[in-house]
């Protein structure tokens, strides 16, 4: 829910070219973060104990992670059978040698 509200605010700031909306989105992010860290997480931890701690270890706080040491381009030969590189998502990969794009799990002949 928090990510959705922030996405709408950022989209409106972009659409209307509004620095005031961008500032408001930044302020809301800070407020959301403080509410989650100061109130929600401690109350959930006291209520659910170890199972909530395991959940927190498995799931990022905001639903995604940013890693600056992981490359954005990964080898995709495991699903295409070709030595090609894939930006961001396997669905975006196109073989560079003109071969037909293969579906995941499809055999290379």
N, C-alpha and C positions, 0 to 999 in steps of 0.2 A: 504494500500500500504506500509506504513512504517513497519507494522508487518511482511509483506511478505518478504521485503528486509532483515530485521533482522533475520527472520527464515532461509533464505538462507545462510546468513553469518555465523550464528551459526552452521548450518548443515555442511557447508564447513569446519569450524574450527574443528568440531568434526571428520569429515571424514578424513581430512588431519592431524589431531592432531597438529594444528598450533596455537600457542599462539599469533602469529602476527595477524592472522585473528580474534581471539577472542578479542584482543585489538582493532582492527579496528571496530568490531561489537559494542563494548562498546563506542567507540568514535562516531560512527554513531548514536547510541541511544541517546547520549547526544545532538548531533546536531539536530536530529529529534525532541527531546523534547523541545529544545529551540526554534526552528522554530514554533512548534505548540503553545507553551505558549506565546511567544513574538509577533508573527506575525499573525498566522492563527486565533486563538481564538478571539483576540480583533477585527480583521477585520470582522469576521463573526458576532460577537455580535453587532458591529455598523451597519452592513447591515440588520440583521434579528431581532434584539432587543429581546423582551420577548420570542418569539418562539424559538430562539436559546438558551436562558437561560433555558427554559423548557427542551429542547433537552439535554443540558449538564447535567441537574439534572437526567435525565432518562438513559443516556448512559455513561458508563465509558470512560475516555479519550482514553485508549489504547485497548478498546474492551473487557476487562475482569477485574475482581477484584480479589484480594487476601485477604482472611479474615482468620486471625489466630485464631479467636474465634469460628469458625464454624467447627463442626466435619466432617471428611471426610466420616464417616460411618453413614448412616441414616437408620431408620427402613423402611422396604419395604413391610410391611404386607398389605398396601392398594392395592397393585396390585398382590400379590402372594397368599394372604390369609393365610400365614404362618408367624410364628415369626422368621424371618430371617433378617439378616443385609445386607446392600447393599453398597459395596465400590464404590464411585465416581458416577456411572451411574446405573440407573435401568436396563439397558440392560445387565449388567454384573452379575446380581443376579441369583443365583441358589439356590432353596430350599435345606436346609440341611437335611431334613427328607426323601429324596429320592422321593418326589412327583414330578409329571410332571411340568415343567416350564409353567406358564400361561402367555398369552398375556395380555397387559394392557386392562382393561375393561372386560375381560373374567370372567364369574361367577364361583365362587368356589362351587363345588357340595358336 
